[in-house]
Amino acid sequence: MLRGFQKQYLKRLAHGMKPVVFIGQKGLTPTLVRAMNNAFDTHELIKVRFIDFKEKKQKEMFASEIERIHDCQKVGMVGHVAIFYREQKNPEKRKIVLQEKTGEDVE
């Protein structure tokens, strides 16, 4: 579970990023799930844009489903864009190192 200062750090990292996954009217299709899995393996931190789902309840439902399917954590959501983080399983390929205690961020 991400702690508050870790989420803030990840939000800062994601600030300049563009969404890599777009969820349209078909929702979470198997193809989209595979694409998200590849994005997590490559980037660890991704932005997801909701195209056809404008209601907050719908976006929260999809965010919960994404967390469940991909074993990731939602970092935050602003408007129609959500940020998710999943630590790379292979320590040698990790791009993001999260601190356990507050202090200087390490990248």
C-alpha positions as CSV (number, residue, x, y, z in Angstrom):
1,M,0.0,0.0,0.0
2,L,1.4,3.4,-1.0
3,R,1.8,5.9,1.7
4,G,0.9,9.6,1.2
5,F,4.4,10.9,0.6
6,Q,5.0,8.1,-1.9
7,K,1.9,9.0,-3.8
8,Q,3.0,12.6,-3.9
9,Y,6.4,11.6,-5.3
10,L,4.7,9.5,-8.0
11,K,2.3,12.3,-8.9
12,R,5.3,14.6,-9.4
13,L,6.9,12.0,-11.7
14,A,3.6,11.6,-13.6
15,H,3.0,15.3,-14.0
16,G,4.7,15.7,-17.4
17,M,3.6,12.3,-18.8
18,K,1.0,11.8,-21.4
19,P,-1.6,9.0,-21.1
20,V,-0.5,5.7,-22.6
21,V,-3.9,3.9,-22.3
22,F,-7.3,5.2,-23.4
23,I,-10.5,3.5,-22.2
24,G,-13.3,4.0,-24.6
25,Q,-16.9,2.8,-24.9
26,K,-15.9,-0.9,-25.0
27,G,-14.3,-0.7,-21.5
28,L,-11.7,-3.1,-20.3
29,T,-11.4,-5.5,-23.3
30,P,-8.8,-8.3,-23.2
31,T,-6.7,-6.4,-25.7
32,L,-6.7,-3.3,-23.5
33,V,-5.8,-5.4,-20.5
34,R,-2.8,-6.9,-22.4
35,A,-1.8,-3.4,-23.5
36,M,-2.0,-2.1,-19.9
37,N,0.1,-5.0,-18.7
38,N,2.8,-4.2,-21.3
39,A,2.7,-0.6,-20.3
40,F,3.2,-1.5,-16.6
41,D,6.1,-3.7,-17.5
42,T,7.7,-1.0,-19.5
43,H,6.9,2.2,-17.4
44,E,5.7,1.1,-13.9
45,L,3.9,4.4,-13.7
46,I,1.2,5.1,-16.3
47,K,-1.6,7.5,-17.0
48,V,-5.0,6.2,-18.2
49,R,-7.5,8.5,-19.9
50,F,-11.3,7.8,-19.8
51,I,-12.7,8.8,-23.1
52,D,-16.4,7.8,-22.9
53,F,-16.9,7.6,-19.2
54,K,-17.5,11.0,-17.7
55,E,-19.3,10.2,-14.5
56,K,-17.1,9.9,-11.4
57,K,-18.7,6.6,-10.3
58,Q,-17.9,5.0,-13.6
59,K,-14.3,6.1,-13.5
60,E,-13.9,4.9,-9.9
61,M,-15.4,1.5,-10.8
62,F,-13.0,1.1,-13.7
63,A,-10.1,2.3,-11.5
64,S,-10.9,-0.4,-8.9
65,E,-11.2,-3.0,-11.6
66,I,-7.8,-2.0,-13.0
67,E,-6.2,-2.2,-9.6
68,R,-7.7,-5.7,-9.1
69,I,-6.7,-7.1,-12.6
70,H,-3.2,-5.6,-12.7
71,D,-2.3,-5.8,-9.0
72,C,-1.4,-2.1,-9.1
73,Q,-2.3,0.9,-7.1
74,K,-4.1,4.1,-8.1
75,V,-2.0,7.1,-7.3
76,G,-4.6,9.7,-8.1
77,M,-7.2,10.9,-10.5
78,V,-7.7,14.4,-11.9
79,G,-10.6,14.9,-14.3
80,H,-10.7,12.1,-16.8
81,V,-7.1,10.9,-16.2
82,A,-6.0,8.4,-13.6
83,I,-2.5,7.5,-12.5
84,F,-1.5,3.9,-11.6
85,Y,1.7,2.4,-10.3
86,R,2.9,-1.2,-10.3
87,E,6.4,-2.0,-9.2
88,Q,8.5,-3.9,-11.8
89,K,8.9,-7.5,-10.6
90,N,12.5,-7.7,-11.8
91,P,14.6,-5.5,-9.5
92,E,17.2,-4.9,-12.3
93,K,14.5,-3.4,-14.6
94,R,13.0,-1.0,-12.0
95,K,13.0,2.6,-13.0
96,I,11.3,4.0,-9.9
97,V,12.6,3.5,-6.3
98,L,10.2,4.4,-3.6
99,Q,11.5,5.5,-0.2
100,E,10.1,3.7,2.8
101,K,10.4,6.8,5.1
102,T,10.0,10.5,4.4
103,G,13.2,12.1,3.3
104,E,15.0,12.8,0.1
105,D,13.4,11.1,-2.9
106,V,15.5,8.6,-4.9
107,E,15.2,8.0,-8.6
